[in-house]
Amino acid sequence: MGMAEYKGKVKNIQDTPFGYTLSVIGGKWKMVIMYLLAENQPVRFNDLKRQIGSITYKTLSAHLKELEADGMVKRKEYPQVPPKVEYSLTDKAETLLPVLEQLCEWGVKYQP
């Protein structure tokens, strides 16, 4: 069902496929995290933090947990000292990469 088919029938945007998609990848950082994971996965937490720069540890941790809960990010913990944790995209997340690429192409075309 496309967006036009929902016109006038939607009481809450969250009840639509578009709303679901936004709940999974919306917000300031989730697409950035997915983009960085797609570029060179697996990635360790501190490397992600360093690459993003202006994100706080708490925010990065929360978004990674949300992406993991939504089935978009895999977390692999290695039993060693100090602990080593790596993050990568799931197959489900990989299916969204063409959409993220289209967003990038749009930005290339229209960025002032």
JOBELDA-V79869 format. One line per field, one symbol per residue. ss: DSSP state (~ for helix, > for strand, _ for the rest). phi: phi as a letter, one per 30 degrees, with the letter a starting at -180 (. if undefined). psi: psi as a letter, one per 30 degrees, with the letter a starting at -180 (. if undefined). A space follows every 50 residues. Layout:
BEGIN
ss: ???
phi: ???
psi: ???
END
This chain:
BEGIN
ss: __~~~~______~~~_~~~~~~~~~____~~~~~~~~~~___>>~~~~~~ ~~____~~~~~~~~~~~~~___>>>>>>_____>>>>>>_~~~~__~~~~ ~~~~~~~~~~__
phi: .ddddceicccbeddcedddedddcdjdcddddddddddacdbdeddded ddidddedddddddddddddicbcccccdbbdebbbcbdddededdeddd dddddddddcdd
psi: kleeffkffkekfffleeeeeefegllefeeeeeeeeeeillkleeeeee eedgkleeeeeeeeeeeeeggfkkkkkkilklkkkkklkleeeeffeeee eeeeeeeeefk.
END
